[in-house]
Amino acid sequence: MAVFAKLAYAAGADPAGLLIVRFGGAALVLAAAVAVTRPARPARRDLLFLAGLGVVYVCQALSFLTAVARIPAGLAAVLLYTYPILVAAAAALFLRQRPTRRQLGAMAAATAGVVLVAAPAMSRDAAGIALALAAAVFYTGYLVLGAGVTARVPAMVATAVVCVVAFAGNAGLGAAAGASFPRTTGGWLAVIAIALVSTIVALAAMFAGLRLQGPTTAATVSTFEPVVTVALAYVVFGETLSPAQLGGGVLVLAAVTLLTLAPGSHAAAPARPEVPAERAGAPAAQEAAPGPRPGSGPPSPEAEPGRAS
């Protein structure tokens, strides 16, 4: 999604305009799917809670896409993918789940990786680095807070509610502060690709992967997203990372994979950032949270191993 976003920005779009189209398209498709399948109606308290998660997801999406506008797409993607480690830390701090040695080792490796990735860019754009890390923090909160609601609400319904709220939130922000949309056909194609490929298709693929291969495999495969983003950013924009940054990225992804493959650990029960049903490797605390991948579609509270797009 980060690469599509860069193309849209080059055509005159801004994060608010991009997200209005992204979540508007996803909300329409998911609302139609809910109308056709007619799943059970959630309780009012669950709808209100999901609406709150939608607000959190708006914060996540805006943070990430604003970061992408300021720093290289690959750098933003690697920093976003620290969220499985943050979920493990949140489980230890707030859910009183004692971390294993493997989890502690993964956290240490990920921390070292983030330092290697972010340090060279801090003098150039510290705000962009902070926004990418903030996106990971918001996504962590989204997954941890949403863990309880997935046992009661169908994933499609939860994802639809989050997308509708995210669309309304971004539309409101766009109306208040002004939103810019692409001025070229290529820019509009990039925005539409984010809505269709990085949100709806990513969400459907994540659900299919969970069903066919299980959460561990789905979560492990999802860690290739930052690798693909770095490669595409190099091909399309000529963006490069230094050897130290590449080494840090490898450390982060290795830590996430180590965490995902830990015995008794499950990546999802999602985030999708960016985006909802995609969540990448995180411990049991994240098992049932709604979500898209951080970097792709909005996560469904029920099935997302892997984005944060």
Summary of the structure (lengths in Angstrom):
residues: 309
radius of gyration: 17.4
end to end distance: 5.8
largest distance: 52.3
contacts: 1409
relative contact order: 0.21
helix: 72%
strand: 0%
